[in-house]
Amino acid sequence: MNIDMKSKADTKTEQPVLVTVLPMGEVIEIADGETILDVARRQRIRIASSCGGHGTCVTCAVQVTGGEIPEPHDADKQVFSERRLEAGWRRACLTRPLADCTILVPPRSTAAAVRTHVDGTAEDVAFEPDVEVLHFDLDAPTLEESRSDDLRFRDAFPGKALFFDTALLSGFAEDVRRWNWQGSIVSRYGEVIAASPRDVHILGMSVDLGTTNMSGFLVDLNTGETLATVGMENPQTIYGADLITYASHIRRKPETALELKKLAVEGINRLAGDLCGAIDAKPEQIVEITVAGNTMMHHLLLGLPVKQLALSPFISAYSAAMDVKARDLGIMIAPGGYVHMLPNIAGFVGGDHVATLLASEIDVEKPVIIMDIGTNTEISLVQAGNITSVSCPSGPAFEGGNISAGMRAATGAIELVRIKGDELSLKTIGDGKPVGICGSGVLDVVAQLYLAGVCDHRGRLAEDHSRVRLVDGKRAFILADEKESGSGLPIMFTQDDIRNLQLAKSAIRAATDILLDHTGYSEADLGKVVIAGAFGNFIDIGSALAIGMLPDLPFSTFVQVGNAAGDGARYTLRSKSQRQAARDIGARAHYFELASAPTFMKIFGKRMNFTETTAIKTVRREK
């Protein structure tokens, strides 16, 4: 007999590596080859990561405070000082613990966003929804009157040509008998998609599905009243802060697209739950959802291919408006409920910009620019019904990403900066000690550095300011030292941070220049410049003008309209004519690809420098 003898080493069971994550108190198990960020994603533990885990930013920095400290990755040695490395600072995306340890996630990474801006400023529209609520009060069937349930309802509403969703029918017979044949049905072009007792709200929901934030609106489809609004962080941000990062993940691991779709569905279901919870309702009462999202968000939610979106010539798989059963996407609302996806225009100009245009078009004789600034910035010029659109990847700097102390618009984020000589004043969200800096603060601090002469027009920091220090061989402006900050760590704005903001502002200004040139207009021809979106709502227009990010026009030219995409999505829920208007916008808008403009790189380079506009120079002279 042959006996298979194994050594103790062969039979030894490998013990899992356990990492305790503070301040959450979660314990995660690291599988072989996994990074801390990999597991945090799987366990839905928030660790910020602007670059999506590619090791090109430092937003996922964590501190190993107990147990065995992993050896630093070579890339970590390039971004952390020796002192911070010795203190256990590592990037979660590069760190693979080999033994049990405890990590601390800093406040700027864990802080929940408090500025997921929901309400816009547009006027409401006439209420004429795509669905029809039909109230019924029928006699119970008898031996003498024994028609089937569907025939009884068709006879009760002659001329409606009703037919029933199959999922609804599975419980319909029992429901109407329990309700004593009194209640409401919801018809969508003859299809009965929902039923309820008479005293229950029939609800609709609209969603602005942004790259970093999601906004939801709950509407009573009997009256048109908006009953609740909710904003939240898009759960997809665990994979990065911009569309190109998502595409990069999917190219490397195609199955990531399914995970991103799952996260989008989770986010919409959570919005539905939160909105309904606010009025003591249930998500099953929602019969229709309208969704406005950029082209990447649209494609991921629908399960469409996205690789081609990030490769020239940046072609979408589908651009027309689409109606799909919510259950086919995994969205848990009424059994037969629908999701209406607003149309895309082209490339990265998606349904969210269509919704913005729907809610923002201003009836003036002069041309109007409508601009939604974010990780991807969409800009349209509207004149006499003609729409020409461009988009530019402005990067995550405006969301606090790719900034050394960057964070979301959460408690403790620096949102306003003023510099006068050696004096510095800061304002944080929540008015507490600073723990990082959000997008509006990033714009503010760069403008203040330039206006105060702390950096020159090229963005180079001066050596002789009391708050400019040499950190790891590079200049940095100290916004708060260890004692002034709320995390015990210094908050600084580095030379690289200035460069990242310059890249973003240059992309936006160059895109505006080329759009104007392509349409035959100049800046002086513009009647209005409409700034939309959550970031656009909170920026200081003066700061944007101070560094030359916006056209050189008077202050009165600029209008901030808040979450116009959310308004537009709500319009298409409330009004079938508005839904058609959105289709018309998608069809008539002309998309111009900036990559086809031979002058783009030249203009982009020219716009890198900071240049005060005439309005800012006038204000400074008056002071």
Number of C-alpha atoms within 10 A of each C-alpha: 3 4 5 5 7 9 7 8 8 8 8 9 8 7 8 14 16 17 22 20 20 18 12 12 11 12 14 18 16 21 16 11 11 15 18 25 25 21 18 20 16 11 13 11 16 19 25 29 28 30 26 24 24 15 17 13 19 25 28 25 24 23 20 25 16 14 13 14 23 17 15 18 13 9 13 19 13 10 16 19 15 13 9 13 18 14 13 20 23 28 26 27 27 22 22 22 23 17 15 18 19 18 23 19 21 21 20 28 22 18 20 17 18 15 18 22 21 23 20 22 14 19 9 13 16 12 18 18 23 17 23 16 17 15 16 16 13 14 11 14 14 8 6 6 10 11 12 10 14 15 12 16 18 14 12 13 13 9 9 14 13 18 17 16 15 13 15 17 19 11 12 18 14 10 16 19 12 11 13 13 18 19 19 21 20 22 23 20 13 15 17 23 25 28 28 21 19 17 9 13 19 26 27 29 31 30 30 29 27 23 23 23 21 24 25 29 27 28 25 17 26 16 14 20 13 16 14 17 20 19 22 20 20 21 22 24 23 25 24 22 26 23 23 21 18 26 21 16 19 19 16 9 10 15 11 17 23 14 16 22 22 18 19 23 22 18 21 26 17 17 25 28 18 21 24 22 13 14 12 9 18 19 22 20 20 26 26 28 30 25 29 31 29 28 28 26 26 28 20 21 22 17 15 15 16 24 21 15 21 20 11 10 12 15 17 24 16 16 21 15 16 12 14 13 19 21 16 11 16 15 22 20 27 25 23 24 28 24 22 22 25 31 31 30 28 26 24 25 27 25 33 33 34 29 33 29 24 25 27 23 17 19 12 13 10 15 24 24 26 27 26 28 23 26 23 23 21 27 24 27 25 23 20 11 12 13 20 19 24 24 27 24 20 23 26 25 28 29 26 26 29 24 29 20 26 32 33 27 27 25 23 26 31 32 26 21 21 17 18 12 11 10 9 14 10 17 17 22 19 13 13 14 20 27 28 34 33 29 27 26 28 27 29 24 24 26 26 21 22 23 22 15 16 23 22 15 15 14 22 16 23 18 15 9 14 13 19 19 19 12 13 12 8 11 19 23 24 16 23 22 15 11 11 15 18 19 18 14 16 19 25 24 24 22 17 17 22 23 17 20 24 25 20 24 27 25 26 26 21 25 26 26 20 20 25 20 12 12 13 9 15 14 17 10 12 21 19 19 23 22 25 28 25 26 23 23 20 17 21 17 19 18 24 21 24 26 28 25 26 23 20 18 19 14 14 10 14 18 16 21 24 25 28 30 35 31 30 34 36 31 28 29 30 30 19 17 17 24 26 14 16 26 20 14 22 27 14 13 20 17 17 18 18 18 12 9 13 9 12 17 14 10 17 20 13 13 22 24 18 24 18 22 20 17 16 23 13 12 10 10 7 7 5
